[in-house]
């Protein structure tokens, strides 16, 4: 019996799933997920990603079984699995969403495309986000985004002739795939049902704190939408989130703080896709400077001691180390603190963005390659088209954690430090350290560099490259390919939103 194969990737839902909807219109359907060892062995993969995925797969399988179907899970490289299934029972067509993932998934898709051609097999791909494949003109992008977001969401199909998997779904343990990192004990659980619950809570309650609440690490955990992992893994579709937010905006009275919060939130969903489009248009951004004039800026100066201090949360700058501690426990951090971490890594510590980016990709549960690598380069100053953003961790602590509640929560040793020394505890006199029972260099790290001097030197090195005539001349082509055209918010708001908030996705 001929059938259609629906290949689930980072789209783990039945609702608003165009490949599933279209496949069901053209005959029997089998649903497939492939656990690909090469992707899980990559430098950007972590146990928490796999465990969130596994929870989402179980939720998806349950939803399919309620409708008379089920999810078939295979382990292997995509082409090998598809060839094996085709030999067992040839399928009429392959259906999936387009994916703007890392370089490995990009090469995987090219291999699948070649395989389909050799088998004369149609592969129908559909947009997952507001990202345009083979985009020719950035000027047309916003209209395409609005068109896709305005289209009707597709309901989960009914009255389908499902091909059930022959065996019950079995999912390997992360160690089997070489994933040995600890699972953050406070990370968000996976699955569409959890995503829907989080969306409703944000739309009806927590969005009232969105405006003004997303910058501070104290208020951000509840003020932010927290939908980013559910969008990154496709438990929710971007379109359904946009439409649900717009319906709620229309239903709320003027002056309701939730209305302003959701309006700002929708603009961030737009920026979410704007940044993913960059990687779609130039997949090499994962490992190559957007502006090639910055090649060699940091590569030869890699300092393993600085990197180790960062990933251990031992930089000595309290807010930085507290953010690292929070990441290890939750897998999440708000956009401003993410930007600050990359800024500290890129300027005073003078670390190249790619190794730092791989480490952060493993820390972020909501890792979305298109946003992640574009943001890494923007914060590191290698795009050539963005203003230099240098976040002083002492100023950020003064602005967003003035009483040290966040720092003291995540760094127990800081609870013994007097308020007067909270921002710069390494400057405490030895006698006071003894009185407090806190020893700098033991209980609290001493910064590896002088923040002010190292930052000034780093900016000078960056500006020296930026001032070169050939670097300035190459800027126009980058703007044409990647620059935004029309922003959905005034410049002041867009600038405030230009950090990692786009994932806020990293919401």
ABEGO torsion letter per residue (X at the ends): XBBBBBBBBBBBBABGBAAAAAAAAAEBBBBBBBBBAAAAABAABBAAAAAAAAAAAAAAAAAAAAAGBEBBBBBEBAAAAAAAAAAABBBABBBBBBBBBBAAAAAAAAAAAAAAAAAGBBBBBBBABBBBBGBABAAAAAAAAAAAAABBBBBBBBGBBBBBBABBBBBBBAAAAGBABBBBAABBBBEAAAAAAAAAAAAAAAAAAABGAAABAAAAAAABAGAAAAAAAGABBAAAAAAAAAAAAAABBBGBAAAAAAAAAAAAAAAAAAAAAAAAABAAAAABBABAAABGAAAAABBAAAAAAAAAGAAGBAAAAAAAAAAAAAGBBBAAAAAAAAAAAABAAGBBAAAAAAAAAAABAABBAAAAAAAAAAAAGAAGABBBBBBBAAAAAAAABAAGAAAAAABAAAAABBAAAAABAAABBAAAAAAAGBBBGAABBBBABBAAAAAAAAAAAAAAAAABAAAAAAAAAAAAAABBABBABBAAAAAAAABAAAAABGX
